[in-house]
Amino acid sequence: MKEPLVFAYYCSGHGYGHATRVSAFARHLLNLDSRMTIYIISSAPKHVFNDSISLGVRYRFAEIDPVIVQPVAYRVDRRKSVEVLRSFLSRKESLLEQEQQWLLNIQADCVLSDAAFLGCLASNVSGLPSILISNFTFDSVYSFLSTKFADQVDAPLGDELFVDNHNLDYPISDEELKPLVQQIYYGYRCADLLVRLPGCIPIPSFSTFPSLPAPPWTDQGSNTLLDEIVAHLVQKPSTHVLHSSIPFANSHPKKPFARSIIQAPLLVRGISQGLDTVYSPIGRSRFLSSLGVPDHLHNPDKTKILIVSFGGQVFQKPTSSRGSSTGHSSPGCKTPQRIPDSPRMSKMPPCSDAFSKMDAPHRCYGAPPVIKPELNPTLCAMMTKTESCFKNNTTRSYFDTLVPSDSDIMLDCVVDDFDTRLLPDSSWIAIVCGVSKWGQNGVDEKPPDRFFVAPKYVYMPDLTAVADVLLGKLGYGTVSECVDSCTPFVYVARPLFVEEHGLKLLLAREGVGIELSRVAYEAGDWASAVEEAWLLGRNAKAEMRRKGGLGIDMNKRDEEGILLAGQVTDWVRAWHDSMAQRTVSRV
């Protein structure tokens, strides 16, 4: 076949994790063979792919998939998400024609897709092989919107954040979802190879079991995966019974290979390389100084660092002294019902052998209600942007619909004085991401003592590496970087986003994860969860810092990624060689 290869890499615009791992794998491909041409097609902003663009990747903005509407980082608006999907599908055929012509123009050899089903469809009508590289697919995500488990809160966050103008979150009927989900599912069925990433959930377009709809994969009362689903995920993909290939559309030749699955290593961006990395005293000090952290707080033996990473923070001044707090395990928890409250606490200590070692989630009783924060510009900005996209029937990147612009982000309800419900003790500092102003009513104020604001485009792998604990939303990008750097993770769950079940399993096997209820997060009651996560993970973190300082195993992820890149490119070449041999035989 012709050399070098040309890849079209479709990347979902829904979230940080898709973009960072696409950029990481594109970098591995180019490190394997710098002559390759790789196009990244996405509605995610260009700067997220900077580490691969610097090596020669070409970026093309395009709206290639619908997004799940999230009024805040950890909530899902089911009804608006379905309407956005319906709008996107109404334009699917015209978008498909555009992509088919574009693939022809660039003379692509293969389509790679990180969960964008349109890319798989475009490859099929173009007679090109397609490779799905992901830990989940959006047919499962949309199907899960019919779950009877309700994402219910005890009190509204403000009228702008109501779901369907009610406190309750209502399921979408499977009858309404099925014809929409089927179109997404068929797109994924056109893929020929699945590169299954860690932290996965079932991929129903490849394996015949389990099938859609997705809600039966979970216990509807506790919103936890059933044992047989966990057992399926533990099995080697080679043991799965797979759906047959979807033939090429139009008059293209027959596909030469049966469908197959490759289990991938962790695709994650590494720390910045150089003479002094953030694991060296000099590199750590230089990096922290760039964030405005004074020199006397640079020693990791004396100062512990909490990273707070959400898009558009909303902080509450703690409502009572820590002495009255019941800790992170109680706020927001309620007795399980058919439609129970979603906030739960589950403790996930490290475990290296099997999922069976996971602690079972537990609930608590008599918890206080959600504290209603003051309405603030950040939340208004997020809702305004989401509403605008919905009303105009346009599909925008997750980054657009969730993360406000620089001028919109402010941190309201400022914590005036240090309070031990936020941080465990005075040996801790906090570095907050995604905030450009700290203050109320547009006033840029000084952050409270021991709080610092990270620059807008801070390189997160370096920031995660210097952290002792990270507090954030449960998503692949953050989970993978915490696992890679042995940073304990305190997370606020998204119970209606089915991907999180696979990420919890990944944390249970290879990291430390402590779930913090959204009530506790919004109330500023973080300290006990942060301290528990630090105690569980401090030994592994110390060992990672020791090895990092000596340069031990620092190239492990790159070596694994290049091996995977070799498997993928060998498969593509073998595909085209087989097609060429068929052509010669017919002649």
Residue, then its C-alpha position, 0 to 999 in steps of 0.5 A: m500500500k502507499e506510504p505514509l499513512v493518512f489518518a482521519y481521527y474523529c474526536s467527540g466534543h463532549g469532554y476533556g477526556h476524549a480530547t486528551r487521549v486523542s492527542a496522546f494517541a496521535r502523538h504515539l502514532l507520530n512518534l512511531d512514524s513521523r511521516m504519517t499525516i493525522y487530522i483531528i476533527s472535533s468541536a473541542p477547542k484547538h488548544v486542547f490538542n496542542d501537545s500533538i499539534s506541536l508534532g505536526v497533527r492537523y486540526r479541523f473544527a467540525e460539529i461531528d456529534p451531539v452533546i449531553v446537556q449538563p447545566v452543571a458539571y455533574r448533572v444531566d438534563r435528560r430532556k434537553s439532551v434528547e432534543v439536542l440528539r434529535s436535532f443532530l440526527s435531523r442533519k446527519e445525512s447532510l453531515l455525512e455527505q460532507e465528511q465523505q467528500w472530505l475523506l476523499n479529498i484528503q485521501a484518507d487510509c483509515v478513520l479513527s474515532d473516539a466515540a464519534f459515531l458519525g466518523c464510523l458512518a463516514s468511513n463505511v460510505s467511503g469504503l475505508p476501514s474504521i477503528l473505534i478507540s474508546n472506553f464507552t459509546f454514546d448509544s449507551v449514554y443516551s440509552f441510559l437516560s431511561t434509567k429509573f434512578a433519578d438524579q434528585v436533589d433536596a432543594p433547587l440550585g436556583d430556578e435556572l437549574f431546574v430540570d423540566n422546571h421541577n426538582l425531580d429528574y424524570p426518565i425518558s421512556d425507552e420507546e422514545l429513545k430507542p429509534l434515536v439510539q438505534q441510529i447511533y448504534y448502527g454508526y458504531r456497528c460500522a466500525d471494524l476494530l475496537v481498541r478498548l480503553p481501560g475504565c470501560i463499560p460494555i460496548p454493545s455495538f461490538s459484543t453481543f452481550p450485554s445488549l441495549p438498553a443500558p439501564p438493565w446493566t445496573d441495579q436500579g435502586s443503588n445505581t451500581l453495575l450488576d455482577e454479571i456485567v462486571a464479570h463481562l468487563v473482567q473477561k478478555p475481549s478475545t472471549h467475547v462473541l462479536h456482532s458481524s461486520i456491516p458491509f461497505a455501502n454502495s459498490h465498495p469491495k467486501k471487507p477483508f477482516a472479521r471484526s475484532i477487539i484489542q485491549a489498550p493500555l492507559l492512554v494519557r498525557g504525560i508530564s512535561q519532559g526536560l532536565d528538571t521535571v515536576y518530580s525534581p525539587i527544581g522543577r516542582s519549585r519552578f512550576l509552583s512559582s509559575l502559579g503564584v505559590p510562594d517558595h515556602l510552600h514548595n516543599p512536599d514534606k511540609t505542604k500538601i496540595l489539593i487541586v480543585s478541577f471543575g469548569g465554573q466553580v461554585f463555592q459555598k462558605p461552610t455553613s457551620s463549624r467542622g465540629s458539627s460536620t458528619g464528614h463526607s460520607s453523610p451529606g446528601c445520602k438517603t434511604p434507597q428507593r425506586i427513585p432515590d437521591s443520587p449522592r452516595m459515598s463509596k470508598m475505593p482503596p487500591c486493589s491490584d487483583a480483581f474487582s471483588k475487593m471493592d468495598a460496597p457503596h454504603r448509604c447513610y440516613g438523616a442527612p441535611p438538605v442541599i444548601k441553596p447557594e446564591l444565584n451567581p453569574t457563573l451558573c447563569a452563564m452556563m445555563t444561558k449558553t446551554e439554552s442558546c444552543f438548544k433553542n438554535n438547534t445547534t450542536r456545540s462542544y461540551f467545552d462551549t456548553l459547560v465551561p463559561s468563557d473567561s469573562d463569565i467565570m467568577l467564584d461567588c460566595v467567597v470563603d472569607d477566612f480559612d475554614t477547616r471544613l475546606l482543607p484538613d489543616s493548615s499544612w494544606i493549600a488549594i490550587v483552583c482551576g477554571v476560575s479567572k476571577w475570585g469575587q462577587n458582582g464582577v469584583d476581582e478579589k484576592p483569594p482566601d488564605r492558602f488558595f491559589v488560582a491556576p492559569k486558564y491553560v495550565y498543563m493538567p498532567d504537571l498540576t496533577a503530578v504535584a498534587d497530593v489529592l485532586l477534587g473534581k468531576l468523575g471523567y476519563g481525563t482526570v481519572s487517567e491522569c490521577v492513576d498515572s501520577c498516583t494522585p488520590f482522587v476525591y470525585v463528585a459523581r455524575p449518576l446519569f452518565v453511565e461511563e462513570h461505572g467503568l471509571k469507578l472500576l478503574l479507580a478501584r483496581e489502579g488508584v484511590g477514589i473517594e466519592l464526595s456527595r454534591v451536597a458536601y461539595e457545594a457546602g464546602d465540606w471537603a476536608s474529611a474526604v480529602e484527608e481520607a483520600w490522602l491517607l489511603g494514597r500517600n504511600a503510593k504517591a511518595e513512591m511515585r515521587r521517588k521514582g519520578g525524581l530518579g527518572i524510573d519508569m517515566n517512559k512507561r506510558d509512551e512505550e505502551g502507547i507506541l506498541l499500541a500505535g504499532q498494532v493499529t498501523d500494522w492492522v491498517r496496512a494488512w487491511h489495505d494489502s489484503m484489499a490490493q491482493r484481491t484486486v490483483s487476483r480479479v485482474 
